[in-house]
Amino acid sequence: MIDVMYFAWVRERIGEPREAVETQAATVVDLVEELKAREPRYEAAFADLSALRVALDQELSDFDAPLDGVREVAFFPPMTGG
């Protein structure tokens, strides 16, 4: 079980801030594919991965990163300075 968190417009498209996900995914991109297959709202949220960032256990990561041992995945748009 992995705790998946959504921020900003990702949360708005999916309609919830977090959920516990039972997954067999080996990598973040595998998890995204599982989520996209669930419902159209996930498909919309993950339509363009280049517009998203991901953090694994609060560490910025890549979409090809392995999920082995990960307890928390967070998806959010790129942050801007200011």
mmCIF file of the N, C-alpha and C atoms, coordinates in Angstrom:
data_MODEL
# 
_entry.id   MODEL 
# 
loop_
_atom_site.group_PDB 
_atom_site.id 
_atom_site.type_symbol 
_atom_site.label_atom_id 
_atom_site.label_alt_id 
_atom_site.label_comp_id 
_atom_site.label_asym_id 
_atom_site.label_entity_id 
_atom_site.label_seq_id 
_atom_site.pdbx_PDB_ins_code 
_atom_site.Cartn_x 
_atom_site.Cartn_y 
_atom_site.Cartn_z 
_atom_site.occupancy 
_atom_site.B_iso_or_equiv 
_atom_site.pdbx_formal_charge 
_atom_site.auth_seq_id 
_atom_site.auth_comp_id 
_atom_site.auth_asym_id 
_atom_site.auth_atom_id 
_atom_site.pdbx_PDB_model_num 
ATOM 1   N N  . MET A 1 1  ? 0.855   -1.181 0.000   1.00 0.00 ? 1  MET A N  1 
ATOM 2   C CA . MET A 1 1  ? 0.000   0.000  0.000   1.00 0.00 ? 1  MET A CA 1 
ATOM 3   C C  . MET A 1 1  ? 0.894   1.235  0.000   1.00 0.00 ? 1  MET A C  1 
ATOM 4   N N  . ILE A 1 2  ? 0.576   2.175  -0.893  1.00 0.00 ? 2  ILE A N  1 
ATOM 5   C CA . ILE A 1 2  ? 1.324   3.428  -0.996  1.00 0.00 ? 2  ILE A CA 1 
ATOM 6   C C  . ILE A 1 2  ? 0.354   4.584  -0.795  1.00 0.00 ? 2  ILE A C  1 
ATOM 7   N N  . ASP A 1 3  ? 0.770   5.575  -0.023  1.00 0.00 ? 3  ASP A N  1 
ATOM 8   C CA . ASP A 1 3  ? -0.019  6.786  0.167   1.00 0.00 ? 3  ASP A CA 1 
ATOM 9   C C  . ASP A 1 3  ? 0.296   7.721  -0.997  1.00 0.00 ? 3  ASP A C  1 
ATOM 10  N N  . VAL A 1 4  ? -0.711  8.051  -1.806  1.00 0.00 ? 4  VAL A N  1 
ATOM 11  C CA . VAL A 1 4  ? -0.514  8.920  -2.969  1.00 0.00 ? 4  VAL A CA 1 
ATOM 12  C C  . VAL A 1 4  ? -1.180  10.258 -2.681  1.00 0.00 ? 4  VAL A C  1 
ATOM 13  N N  . MET A 1 5  ? -0.409  11.327 -2.848  1.00 0.00 ? 5  MET A N  1 
ATOM 14  C CA . MET A 1 5  ? -0.891  12.675 -2.571  1.00 0.00 ? 5  MET A CA 1 
ATOM 15  C C  . MET A 1 5  ? -0.889  13.500 -3.849  1.00 0.00 ? 5  MET A C  1 
ATOM 16  N N  . TYR A 1 6  ? -1.906  14.360 -3.974  1.00 0.00 ? 6  TYR A N  1 
ATOM 17  C CA . TYR A 1 6  ? -2.064  15.205 -5.160  1.00 0.00 ? 6  TYR A CA 1 
ATOM 18  C C  . TYR A 1 6  ? -2.129  16.665 -4.712  1.00 0.00 ? 6  TYR A C  1 
ATOM 19  N N  . PHE A 1 7  ? -1.436  17.541 -5.444  1.00 0.00 ? 7  PHE A N  1 
ATOM 20  C CA . PHE A 1 7  ? -1.391  18.951 -5.092  1.00 0.00 ? 7  PHE A CA 1 
ATOM 21  C C  . PHE A 1 7  ? -1.802  19.833 -6.266  1.00 0.00 ? 7  PHE A C  1 
ATOM 22  N N  . ALA A 1 8  ? -2.300  21.035 -5.940  1.00 0.00 ? 8  ALA A N  1 
ATOM 23  C CA . ALA A 1 8  ? -2.669  22.079 -6.904  1.00 0.00 ? 8  ALA A CA 1 
ATOM 24  C C  . ALA A 1 8  ? -3.687  21.551 -7.916  1.00 0.00 ? 8  ALA A C  1 
ATOM 25  N N  . TRP A 1 9  ? -3.475  21.803 -9.204  1.00 0.00 ? 9  TRP A N  1 
ATOM 26  C CA . TRP A 1 9  ? -4.470  21.410 -10.202 1.00 0.00 ? 9  TRP A CA 1 
ATOM 27  C C  . TRP A 1 9  ? -4.575  19.894 -10.354 1.00 0.00 ? 9  TRP A C  1 
ATOM 28  N N  . VAL A 1 10 ? -3.569  19.147 -9.952  1.00 0.00 ? 10 VAL A N  1 
ATOM 29  C CA . VAL A 1 10 ? -3.667  17.679 -9.987  1.00 0.00 ? 10 VAL A CA 1 
ATOM 30  C C  . VAL A 1 10 ? -4.777  17.242 -9.019  1.00 0.00 ? 10 VAL A C  1 
ATOM 31  N N  . ARG A 1 11 ? -4.756  17.805 -7.822  1.00 0.00 ? 11 ARG A N  1 
ATOM 32  C CA . ARG A 1 11 ? -5.791  17.515 -6.822  1.00 0.00 ? 11 ARG A CA 1 
ATOM 33  C C  . ARG A 1 11 ? -7.165  17.933 -7.339  1.00 0.00 ? 11 ARG A C  1 
ATOM 34  N N  . GLU A 1 12 ? -7.244  19.092 -7.990  1.00 0.00 ? 12 GLU A N  1 
ATOM 35  C CA . GLU A 1 12 ? -8.523  19.575 -8.513  1.00 0.00 ? 12 GLU A CA 1 
ATOM 36  C C  . GLU A 1 12 ? -9.090  18.623 -9.565  1.00 0.00 ? 12 GLU A C  1 
ATOM 37  N N  . ARG A 1 13 ? -8.252  18.112 -10.442 1.00 0.00 ? 13 ARG A N  1 
ATOM 38  C CA . ARG A 1 13 ? -8.729  17.205 -11.488 1.00 0.00 ? 13 ARG A CA 1 
ATOM 39  C C  . ARG A 1 13 ? -9.147  15.845 -10.932 1.00 0.00 ? 13 ARG A C  1 
ATOM 40  N N  . ILE A 1 14 ? -8.417  15.360 -9.942  1.00 0.00 ? 14 ILE A N  1 
ATOM 41  C CA . ILE A 1 14 ? -8.726  14.045 -9.378  1.00 0.00 ? 14 ILE A CA 1 
ATOM 42  C C  . ILE A 1 14 ? -9.855  14.147 -8.355  1.00 0.00 ? 14 ILE A C  1 
ATOM 43  N N  . GLY A 1 15 ? -9.929  15.269 -7.657  1.00 0.00 ? 15 GLY A N  1 
ATOM 44  C CA . GLY A 1 15 ? -11.024 15.488 -6.739  1.00 0.00 ? 15 GLY A CA 1 
ATOM 45  C C  . GLY A 1 15 ? -10.769 15.071 -5.304  1.00 0.00 ? 15 GLY A C  1 
ATOM 46  N N  . GLU A 1 16 ? -9.545  14.715 -4.997  1.00 0.00 ? 16 GLU A N  1 
ATOM 47  C CA . GLU A 1 16 ? -9.193  14.398 -3.610  1.00 0.00 ? 16 GLU A CA 1 
ATOM 48  C C  . GLU A 1 16 ? -7.713  14.664 -3.384  1.00 0.00 ? 16 GLU A C  1 
ATOM 49  N N  . PRO A 1 17 ? -7.349  14.987 -2.143  1.00 0.00 ? 17 PRO A N  1 
ATOM 50  C CA . PRO A 1 17 ? -5.956  15.356 -1.863  1.00 0.00 ? 17 PRO A CA 1 
ATOM 51  C C  . PRO A 1 17 ? -5.019  14.167 -1.690  1.00 0.00 ? 17 PRO A C  1 
ATOM 52  N N  . ARG A 1 18 ? -5.571  13.007 -1.260  1.00 0.00 ? 18 ARG A N  1 
ATOM 53  C CA . ARG A 1 18 ? -4.709  11.840 -1.045  1.00 0.00 ? 18 ARG A CA 1 
ATOM 54  C C  . ARG A 1 18 ? -5.546  10.585 -1.027  1.00 0.00 ? 18 ARG A C  1 
ATOM 55  N N  . GLU A 1 19 ? -4.879  9.465  -1.274  1.00 0.00 ? 19 GLU A N  1 
ATOM 56  C CA . GLU A 1 19 ? -5.544  8.172  -1.182  1.00 0.00 ? 19 GLU A CA 1 
ATOM 57  C C  . GLU A 1 19 ? -4.496  7.086  -0.982  1.00 0.00 ? 19 GLU A C  1 
ATOM 58  N N  . ALA A 1 20 ? -4.923  6.010  -0.355  1.00 0.00 ? 20 ALA A N  1 
ATOM 59  C CA . ALA A 1 20 ? -4.063  4.841  -0.190  1.00 0.00 ? 20 ALA A CA 1 
ATOM 60  C C  . ALA A 1 20 ? -4.300  3.948  -1.404  1.00 0.00 ? 20 ALA A C  1 
ATOM 61  N N  . VAL A 1 21 ? -3.221  3.590  -2.085  1.00 0.00 ? 21 VAL A N  1 
ATOM 62  C CA . VAL A 1 21 ? -3.332  2.826  -3.329  1.00 0.00 ? 21 VAL A CA 1 
ATOM 63  C C  . VAL A 1 21 ? -2.645  1.475  -3.173  1.00 0.00 ? 21 VAL A C  1 
ATOM 64  N N  . GLU A 1 22 ? -3.380  0.437  -3.459  1.00 0.00 ? 22 GLU A N  1 
ATOM 65  C CA . GLU A 1 22 ? -2.813  -0.918 -3.532  1.00 0.00 ? 22 GLU A CA 1 
ATOM 66  C C  . GLU A 1 22 ? -2.275  -1.062 -4.945  1.00 0.00 ? 22 GLU A C  1 
ATOM 67  N N  . THR A 1 23 ? -0.983  -1.312 -5.090  1.00 0.00 ? 23 THR A N  1 
ATOM 68  C CA . THR A 1 23 ? -0.379  -1.327 -6.423  1.00 0.00 ? 23 THR A CA 1 
ATOM 69  C C  . THR A 1 23 ? 0.657   -2.427 -6.558  1.00 0.00 ? 23 THR A C  1 
ATOM 70  N N  . GLN A 1 24 ? 0.824   -2.865 -7.782  1.00 0.00 ? 24 GLN A N  1 
ATOM 71  C CA . GLN A 1 24 ? 1.886   -3.800 -8.141  1.00 0.00 ? 24 GLN A CA 1 
ATOM 72  C C  . GLN A 1 24 ? 2.952   -3.080 -8.977  1.00 0.00 ? 24 GLN A C  1 
ATOM 73  N N  . ALA A 1 25 ? 2.838   -1.765 -9.088  1.00 0.00 ? 25 ALA A N  1 
ATOM 74  C CA . ALA A 1 25 ? 3.745   -0.973 -9.923  1.00 0.00 ? 25 ALA A CA 1 
ATOM 75  C C  . ALA A 1 25 ? 5.191   -1.071 -9.443  1.00 0.00 ? 25 ALA A C  1 
ATOM 76  N N  . ALA A 1 26 ? 6.099   -1.185 -10.398 1.00 0.00 ? 26 ALA A N  1 
ATOM 77  C CA . ALA A 1 26 ? 7.527   -1.244 -10.078 1.00 0.00 ? 26 ALA A CA 1 
ATOM 78  C C  . ALA A 1 26 ? 8.165   0.147  -10.070 1.00 0.00 ? 26 ALA A C  1 
ATOM 79  N N  . THR A 1 27 ? 7.613   1.048  -10.895 1.00 0.00 ? 27 THR A N  1 
ATOM 80  C CA . THR A 1 27 ? 8.158   2.401  -11.005 1.00 0.00 ? 27 THR A CA 1 
ATOM 81  C C  . THR A 1 27 ? 7.023   3.415  -10.909 1.00 0.00 ? 27 THR A C  1 
ATOM 82  N N  . VAL A 1 28 ? 7.391   4.678  -10.801 1.00 0.00 ? 28 VAL A N  1 
ATOM 83  C CA . VAL A 1 28 ? 6.389   5.742  -10.747 1.00 0.00 ? 28 VAL A CA 1 
ATOM 84  C C  . VAL A 1 28 ? 5.548   5.737  -12.016 1.00 0.00 ? 28 VAL A C  1 
ATOM 85  N N  . VAL A 1 29 ? 6.175   5.604  -13.163 1.00 0.00 ? 29 VAL A N  1 
ATOM 86  C CA . VAL A 1 29 ? 5.407   5.627  -14.419 1.00 0.00 ? 29 VAL A CA 1 
ATOM 87  C C  . VAL A 1 29 ? 4.438   4.437  -14.480 1.00 0.00 ? 29 VAL A C  1 
ATOM 88  N N  . ASP A 1 30 ? 4.810   3.304  -13.925 1.00 0.00 ? 30 ASP A N  1 
ATOM 89  C CA . ASP A 1 30 ? 3.880   2.170  -13.852 1.00 0.00 ? 30 ASP A CA 1 
ATOM 90  C C  . ASP A 1 30 ? 2.674   2.520  -12.985 1.00 0.00 ? 30 ASP A C  1 
ATOM 91  N N  . LEU A 1 31 ? 2.925   3.199  -11.865 1.00 0.00 ? 31 LEU A N  1 
ATOM 92  C CA . LEU A 1 31 ? 1.841   3.631  -10.987 1.00 0.00 ? 31 LEU A CA 1 
ATOM 93  C C  . LEU A 1 31 ? 0.919   4.596  -11.718 1.00 0.00 ? 31 LEU A C  1 
ATOM 94  N N  . VAL A 1 32 ? 1.499   5.532  -12.450 1.00 0.00 ? 32 VAL A N  1 
ATOM 95  C CA . VAL A 1 32 ? 0.705   6.496  -13.223 1.00 0.00 ? 32 VAL A CA 1 
ATOM 96  C C  . VAL A 1 32 ? -0.185  5.752  -14.218 1.00 0.00 ? 32 VAL A C  1 
ATOM 97  N N  . GLU A 1 33 ? 0.361   4.751  -14.895 1.00 0.00 ? 33 GLU A N  1 
ATOM 98  C CA . GLU A 1 33 ? -0.438  3.989  -15.863 1.00 0.00 ? 33 GLU A CA 1 
ATOM 99  C C  . GLU A 1 33 ? -1.595  3.264  -15.173 1.00 0.00 ? 33 GLU A C  1 
ATOM 100 N N  . GLU A 1 34 ? -1.346  2.703  -13.991 1.00 0.00 ? 34 GLU A N  1 
ATOM 101 C CA . GLU A 1 34 ? -2.426  2.058  -13.227 1.00 0.00 ? 34 GLU A CA 1 
ATOM 102 C C  . GLU A 1 34 ? -3.507  3.071  -12.861 1.00 0.00 ? 34 GLU A C  1 
ATOM 103 N N  . LEU A 1 35 ? -3.096  4.245  -12.408 1.00 0.00 ? 35 LEU A N  1 
ATOM 104 C CA . LEU A 1 35 ? -4.062  5.274  -12.026 1.00 0.00 ? 35 LEU A CA 1 
ATOM 105 C C  . LEU A 1 35 ? -4.853  5.755  -13.235 1.00 0.00 ? 35 LEU A C  1 
ATOM 106 N N  . LYS A 1 36 ? -4.176  5.981  -14.357 1.00 0.00 ? 36 LYS A N  1 
ATOM 107 C CA . LYS A 1 36 ? -4.850  6.457  -15.567 1.00 0.00 ? 36 LYS A CA 1 
ATOM 108 C C  . LYS A 1 36 ? -5.906  5.466  -16.052 1.00 0.00 ? 36 LYS A C  1 
ATOM 109 N N  . ALA A 1 37 ? -5.680  4.186  -15.810 1.00 0.00 ? 37 ALA A N  1 
ATOM 110 C CA . ALA A 1 37 ? -6.618  3.160  -16.261 1.00 0.00 ? 37 ALA A CA 1 
ATOM 111 C C  . ALA A 1 37 ? -7.885  3.120  -15.390 1.00 0.00 ? 37 ALA A C  1 
ATOM 112 N N  . ARG A 1 38 ? -7.860  3.757  -14.231 1.00 0.00 ? 38 ARG A N  1 
ATOM 113 C CA . ARG A 1 38 ? -8.997  3.732  -13.302 1.00 0.00 ? 38 ARG A CA 1 
ATOM 114 C C  . ARG A 1 38 ? -10.223 4.466  -13.835 1.00 0.00 ? 38 ARG A C  1 
ATOM 115 N N  . GLU A 1 39 ? -10.045 5.755  -14.113 1.00 0.00 ? 39 GLU A N  1 
ATOM 116 C CA . GLU A 1 39 ? -11.165 6.634  -14.465 1.00 0.00 ? 39 GLU A CA 1 
ATOM 117 C C  . GLU A 1 39 ? -10.663 7.800  -15.317 1.00 0.00 ? 39 GLU A C  1 
ATOM 118 N N  . PRO A 1 40 ? -11.562 8.452  -16.056 1.00 0.00 ? 40 PRO A N  1 
ATOM 119 C CA . PRO A 1 40 ? -11.162 9.603  -16.886 1.00 0.00 ? 40 PRO A CA 1 
ATOM 120 C C  . PRO A 1 40 ? -10.516 10.744 -16.096 1.00 0.00 ? 40 PRO A C  1 
ATOM 121 N N  . ARG A 1 41 ? -10.907 10.939 -14.839 1.00 0.00 ? 41 ARG A N  1 
ATOM 122 C CA . ARG A 1 41 ? -10.312 12.046 -14.069 1.00 0.00 ? 41 ARG A CA 1 
ATOM 123 C C  . ARG A 1 41 ? -8.818  11.831 -13.857 1.00 0.00 ? 41 ARG A C  1 
ATOM 124 N N  . TYR A 1 42 ? -8.383  10.584 -13.698 1.00 0.00 ? 42 TYR A N  1 
ATOM 125 C CA . TYR A 1 42 ? -6.946  10.298 -13.567 1.00 0.00 ? 42 TYR A CA 1 
ATOM 126 C C  . TYR A 1 42 ? -6.251  10.478 -14.918 1.00 0.00 ? 42 TYR A C  1 
ATOM 127 N N  . GLU A 1 43 ? -6.921  10.041 -15.972 1.00 0.00 ? 43 GLU A N  1 
ATOM 128 C CA . GLU A 1 43 ? -6.380  10.224 -17.323 1.00 0.00 ? 43 GLU A CA 1 
ATOM 129 C C  . GLU A 1 43 ? -6.133  11.707 -17.589 1.00 0.00 ? 43 GLU A C  1 
ATOM 130 N N  . ALA A 1 44 ? -7.076  12.553 -17.194 1.00 0.00 ? 44 ALA A N  1 
ATOM 131 C CA . ALA A 1 44 ? -6.931  14.000 -17.388 1.00 0.00 ? 44 ALA A CA 1 
ATOM 132 C C  . ALA A 1 44 ? -5.790  14.559 -16.549 1.00 0.00 ? 44 ALA A C  1 
ATOM 133 N N  . ALA A 1 45 ? -5.671  14.113 -15.323 1.00 0.00 ? 45 ALA A N  1 
ATOM 134 C CA . ALA A 1 45 ? -4.640  14.636 -14.428 1.00 0.00 ? 45 ALA A CA 1 
ATOM 135 C C  . ALA A 1 45 ? -3.234  14.261 -14.886 1.00 0.00 ? 45 ALA A C  1 
ATOM 136 N N  . PHE A 1 46 ? -3.107  13.063 -15.460 1.00 0.00 ? 46 PHE A N  1 
ATOM 137 C CA . PHE A 1 46 ? -1.777  12.575 -15.858 1.00 0.00 ? 46 PHE A CA 1 
ATOM 138 C C  . PHE A 1 46 ? -1.564  12.569 -17.373 1.00 0.00 ? 46 PHE A C  1 
ATOM 139 N N  . ALA A 1 47 ? -2.345  13.368 -18.096 1.00 0.00 ? 47 ALA A N  1 
ATOM 140 C CA . ALA A 1 47 ? -2.261  13.384 -19.560 1.00 0.00 ? 47 ALA A CA 1 
ATOM 141 C C  . ALA A 1 47 ? -0.892  13.848 -20.062 1.00 0.00 ? 47 ALA A C  1 
ATOM 142 N N  . ASP A 1 48 ? -0.266  14.772 -19.353 1.00 0.00 ? 48 ASP A N  1 
ATOM 143 C CA . ASP A 1 48 ? 1.018   15.321 -19.798 1.00 0.00 ? 48 ASP A CA 1 
ATOM 144 C C  . ASP A 1 48 ? 2.018   15.271 -18.635 1.00 0.00 ? 48 ASP A C  1 
ATOM 145 N N  . LEU A 1 49 ? 2.803   14.213 -18.591 1.00 0.00 ? 49 LEU A N  1 
ATOM 146 C CA . LEU A 1 49 ? 3.755   14.054 -17.474 1.00 0.00 ? 49 LEU A CA 1 
ATOM 147 C C  . LEU A 1 49 ? 4.829   15.131 -17.462 1.00 0.00 ? 49 LEU A C  1 
ATOM 148 N N  . SER A 1 50 ? 5.089   15.763 -18.599 1.00 0.00 ? 50 SER A N  1 
ATOM 149 C CA . SER A 1 50 ? 6.096   16.826 -18.612 1.00 0.00 ? 50 SER A CA 1 
ATOM 150 C C  . SER A 1 50 ? 5.621   18.037 -17.811 1.00 0.00 ? 50 SER A C  1 
ATOM 151 N N  . ALA A 1 51 ? 4.313   18.101 -17.506 1.00 0.00 ? 51 ALA A N  1 
ATOM 152 C CA . ALA A 1 51 ? 3.759   19.202 -16.713 1.00 0.00 ? 51 ALA A CA 1 
ATOM 153 C C  . ALA A 1 51 ? 3.676   18.846 -15.233 1.00 0.00 ? 51 ALA A C  1 
ATOM 154 N N  . LEU A 1 52 ? 4.271   17.724 -14.856 1.00 0.00 ? 52 LEU A N  1 
ATOM 155 C CA . LEU A 1 52 ? 4.205   17.252 -13.476 1.00 0.00 ? 52 LEU A CA 1 
ATOM 156 C C  . LEU A 1 52 ? 5.575   16.977 -12.893 1.00 0.00 ? 52 LEU A C  1 
ATOM 157 N N  . ARG A 1 53 ? 5.643   17.043 -11.578 1.00 0.00 ? 53 ARG A N  1 
ATOM 158 C CA . ARG A 1 53 ? 6.821   16.605 -10.832 1.00 0.00 ? 53 ARG A CA 1 
ATOM 159 C C  . ARG A 1 53 ? 6.346   15.552 -9.849  1.00 0.00 ? 53 ARG A C  1 
ATOM 160 N N  . VAL A 1 54 ? 7.287   14.751 -9.361  1.00 0.00 ? 54 VAL A N  1 
ATOM 161 C CA . VAL A 1 54 ? 6.945   13.703 -8.406  1.00 0.00 ? 54 VAL A CA 1 
ATOM 162 C C  . VAL A 1 54 ? 7.980   13.680 -7.290  1.00 0.00 ? 54 VAL A C  1 
ATOM 163 N N  . ALA A 1 55 ? 7.509   13.398 -6.087  1.00 0.00 ? 55 ALA A N  1 
ATOM 164 C CA . ALA A 1 55 ? 8.389   13.218 -4.938  1.00 0.00 ? 55 ALA A CA 1 
ATOM 165 C C  . ALA A 1 55 ? 8.078   11.871 -4.302  1.00 0.00 ? 55 ALA A C  1 
ATOM 166 N N  . LEU A 1 56 ? 9.131   11.145 -3.952  1.00 0.00 ? 56 LEU A N  1 
ATOM 167 C CA . LEU A 1 56 ? 8.995   9.859  -3.278  1.00 0.00 ? 56 LEU A CA 1 
ATOM 168 C C  . LEU A 1 56 ? 9.498   10.024 -1.852  1.00 0.00 ? 56 LEU A C  1 
ATOM 169 N N  . ASP A 1 57 ? 8.639   9.758  -0.897  1.00 0.00 ? 57 ASP A N  1 
ATOM 170 C CA . ASP A 1 57 ? 8.981   9.954  0.520   1.00 0.00 ? 57 ASP A CA 1 
ATOM 171 C C  . ASP A 1 57 ? 9.610   11.331 0.744   1.00 0.00 ? 57 ASP A C  1 
ATOM 172 N N  . GLN A 1 58 ? 8.991   12.344 0.141   1.00 0.00 ? 58 GLN A N  1 
ATOM 173 C CA . GLN A 1 58 ? 9.349   13.760 0.271   1.00 0.00 ? 58 GLN A CA 1 
ATOM 174 C C  . GLN A 1 58 ? 10.690  14.132 -0.353  1.00 0.00 ? 58 GLN A C  1 
ATOM 175 N N  . GLU A 1 59 ? 11.167  13.308 -1.283  1.00 0.00 ? 59 GLU A N  1 
ATOM 176 C CA . GLU A 1 59 ? 12.390  13.624 -2.034  1.00 0.00 ? 59 GLU A CA 1 
ATOM 177 C C  . GLU A 1 59 ? 12.035  13.728 -3.518  1.00 0.00 ? 59 GLU A C  1 
ATOM 178 N N  . LEU A 1 60 ? 12.376  14.854 -4.147  1.00 0.00 ? 60 LEU A N  1 
ATOM 179 C CA . LEU A 1 60 ? 12.112  15.031 -5.571  1.00 0.00 ? 60 LEU A CA 1 
ATOM 180 C C  . LEU A 1 60 ? 12.724  13.870 -6.346  1.00 0.00 ? 60 LEU A C  1 
ATOM 181 N N  . SER A 1 61 ? 11.981  13.328 -7.282  1.00 0.00 ? 61 SER A N  1 
ATOM 182 C CA . SER A 1 61 ? 12.432  12.132 -7.980  1.00 0.00 ? 61 SER A CA 1 
ATOM 183 C C  . SER A 1 61 ? 12.061  12.190 -9.449  1.00 0.00 ? 61 SER A C  1 
ATOM 184 N N  . ASP A 1 62 ? 12.335  11.088 -10.158 1.00 0.00 ? 62 ASP A N  1 
ATOM 185 C CA . ASP A 1 62 ? 12.012  10.961 -11.576 1.00 0.00 ? 62 ASP A CA 1 
ATOM 186 C C  . ASP A 1 62 ? 10.893  9.944  -11.749 1.00 0.00 ? 62 ASP A C  1 
ATOM 187 N N  . PHE A 1 63 ? 10.208  10.023 -12.885 1.00 0.00 ? 63 PHE A N  1 
ATOM 188 C CA . PHE A 1 63 ? 9.108   9.104  -13.148 1.00 0.00 ? 63 PHE A CA 1 
ATOM 189 C C  . PHE A 1 63 ? 9.566   7.671  -13.395 1.00 0.00 ? 63 PHE A C  1 
ATOM 190 N N  . ASP A 1 64 ? 10.841  7.480  -13.698 1.00 0.00 ? 64 ASP A N  1 
ATOM 191 C CA . ASP A 1 64 ? 11.336  6.107  -13.898 1.00 0.00 ? 64 ASP A CA 1 
ATOM 192 C C  . ASP A 1 64 ? 11.921  5.514  -12.606 1.00 0.00 ? 64 ASP A C  1 
ATOM 193 N N  . ALA A 1 65 ? 11.780  6.233  -11.495 1.00 0.00 ? 65 ALA A N  1 
ATOM 194 C CA . ALA A 1 65 ? 12.316  5.766  -10.208 1.00 0.00 ? 65 ALA A CA 1 
ATOM 195 C C  . ALA A 1 65 ? 11.542  4.543  -9.706  1.00 0.00 ? 65 ALA A C  1 
ATOM 196 N N  . PRO A 1 66 ? 12.247  3.600  -9.085  1.00 0.00 ? 66 PRO A N  1 
ATOM 197 C CA . PRO A 1 66 ? 11.572  2.421  -8.525  1.00 0.00 ? 66 PRO A CA 1 
ATOM 198 C C  . PRO A 1 66 ? 10.750  2.771  -7.285  1.00 0.00 ? 66 PRO A C  1 
ATOM 199 N N  . LEU A 1 67 ? 9.689   2.012  -7.067  1.00 0.00 ? 67 LEU A N  1 
ATOM 200 C CA . LEU A 1 67 ? 8.815   2.228  -5.918  1.00 0.00 ? 67 LEU A CA 1 
ATOM 201 C C  . LEU A 1 67 ? 9.096   1.280  -4.759  1.00 0.00 ? 67 LEU A C  1 
ATOM 202 N N  . ASP A 1 68 ? 10.056  0.403  -4.922  1.00 0.00 ? 68 ASP A N  1 
ATOM 203 C CA . ASP A 1 68 ? 10.361  -0.574 -3.880  1.00 0.00 ? 68 ASP A CA 1 
ATOM 204 C C  . ASP A 1 68 ? 10.708  0.138  -2.569  1.00 0.00 ? 68 ASP A C  1 
ATOM 205 N N  . GLY A 1 69 ? 9.944   -0.135 -1.529  1.00 0.00 ? 69 GLY A N  1 
ATOM 206 C CA . GLY A 1 69 ? 10.184  0.469  -0.221  1.00 0.00 ? 69 GLY A CA 1 
ATOM 207 C C  . GLY A 1 69 ? 9.604   1.857  -0.028  1.00 0.00 ? 69 GLY A C  1 
ATOM 208 N N  . VAL A 1 70 ? 9.020   2.441  -1.071  1.00 0.00 ? 70 VAL A N  1 
ATOM 209 C CA . VAL A 1 70 ? 8.453   3.788  -0.982  1.00 0.00 ? 70 VAL A CA 1 
ATOM 210 C C  . VAL A 1 70 ? 7.106   3.731  -0.263  1.00 0.00 ? 70 VAL A C  1 
ATOM 211 N N  . ARG A 1 71 ? 6.890   4.664  0.649   1.00 0.00 ? 71 ARG A N  1 
ATOM 212 C CA . ARG A 1 71 ? 5.618   4.712  1.387   1.00 0.00 ? 71 ARG A CA 1 
ATOM 213 C C  . ARG A 1 71 ? 4.712   5.845  0.918   1.00 0.00 ? 71 ARG A C  1 
ATOM 214 N N  . GLU A 1 72 ? 5.303   6.896  0.317   1.00 0.00 ? 72 GLU A N  1 
ATOM 215 C CA . GLU A 1 72 ? 4.515   8.067  -0.071  1.00 0.00 ? 72 GLU A CA 1 
ATOM 216 C C  . GLU A 1 72 ? 4.963   8.582  -1.436  1.00 0.00 ? 72 GLU A C  1 
ATOM 217 N N  . VAL A 1 73 ? 3.998   8.819  -2.317  1.00 0.00 ? 73 VAL A N  1 
ATOM 218 C CA . VAL A 1 73 ? 4.248   9.418  -3.627  1.00 0.00 ? 73 VAL A CA 1 
ATOM 219 C C  . VAL A 1 73 ? 3.413   10.678 -3.719  1.00 0.00 ? 73 VAL A C  1 
ATOM 220 N N  . ALA A 1 74 ? 4.036   11.778 -4.108  1.00 0.00 ? 74 ALA A N  1 
ATOM 221 C CA . ALA A 1 74 ? 3.314   13.057 -4.253  1.00 0.00 ? 74 ALA A CA 1 
ATOM 222 C C  . ALA A 1 74 ? 3.468   13.567 -5.677  1.00 0.00 ? 74 ALA A C  1 
ATOM 223 N N  . PHE A 1 75 ? 2.365   13.972 -6.273  1.00 0.00 ? 75 PHE A N  1 
ATOM 224 C CA . PHE A 1 75 ? 2.362   14.548 -7.617  1.00 0.00 ? 75 PHE A CA 1 
ATOM 225 C C  . PHE A 1 75 ? 1.964   16.013 -7.526  1.00 0.00 ? 75 PHE A C  1 
ATOM 226 N N  . PHE A 1 76 ? 2.700   16.882 -8.243  1.00 0.00 ? 76 PHE A N  1 
ATOM 227 C CA . PHE A 1 76 ? 2.433   18.323 -8.187  1.00 0.00 ? 76 PHE A CA 1 
ATOM 228 C C  . PHE A 1 76 ? 3.008   18.978 -9.425  1.00 0.00 ? 76 PHE A C  1 
ATOM 229 N N  . PRO A 1 77 ? 2.488   20.183 -9.779  1.00 0.00 ? 77 PRO A N  1 
ATOM 230 C CA . PRO A 1 77 ? 3.052   20.917 -10.915 1.00 0.00 ? 77 PRO A CA 1 
ATOM 231 C C  . PRO A 1 77 ? 4.400   21.504 -10.538 1.00 0.00 ? 77 PRO A C  1 
ATOM 232 N N  . PRO A 1 78 ? 5.208   21.854 -11.534 1.00 0.00 ? 78 PRO A N  1 
ATOM 233 C CA . PRO A 1 78 ? 6.511   22.461 -11.238 1.00 0.00 ? 78 PRO A CA 1 
ATOM 234 C C  . PRO A 1 78 ? 6.324   23.734 -10.400 1.00 0.00 ? 78 PRO A C  1 
ATOM 235 N N  . MET A 1 79 ? 7.239   23.933 -9.485  1.00 0.00 ? 79 MET A N  1 
ATOM 236 C CA . MET A 1 79 ? 7.189   25.118 -8.627  1.00 0.00 ? 79 MET A CA 1 
ATOM 237 C C  . MET A 1 79 ? 7.932   26.263 -9.324  1.00 0.00 ? 79 MET A C  1 
ATOM 238 N N  . THR A 1 80 ? 7.433   27.466 -9.141  1.00 0.00 ? 80 THR A N  1 
ATOM 239 C CA . THR A 1 80 ? 8.097   28.631 -9.716  1.00 0.00 ? 80 THR A CA 1 
ATOM 240 C C  . THR A 1 80 ? 8.692   29.465 -8.598  1.00 0.00 ? 80 THR A C  1 
ATOM 241 N N  . GLY A 1 81 ? 9.726   30.174 -8.923  1.00 0.00 ? 81 GLY A N  1 
ATOM 242 C CA . GLY A 1 81 ? 10.369  31.040 -7.933  1.00 0.00 ? 81 GLY A CA 1 
ATOM 243 C C  . GLY A 1 81 ? 9.607   32.342 -7.762  1.00 0.00 ? 81 GLY A C  1 
ATOM 244 N N  . GLY A 1 82 ? 9.999   33.090 -6.759  1.00 0.00 ? 82 GLY A N  1 
ATOM 245 C CA . GLY A 1 82 ? 9.318   34.363 -6.640  1.00 0.00 ? 82 GLY A CA 1 
ATOM 246 C C  . GLY A 1 82 ? 9.395   34.993 -5.309  1.00 0.00 ? 82 GLY A C  1 
# 
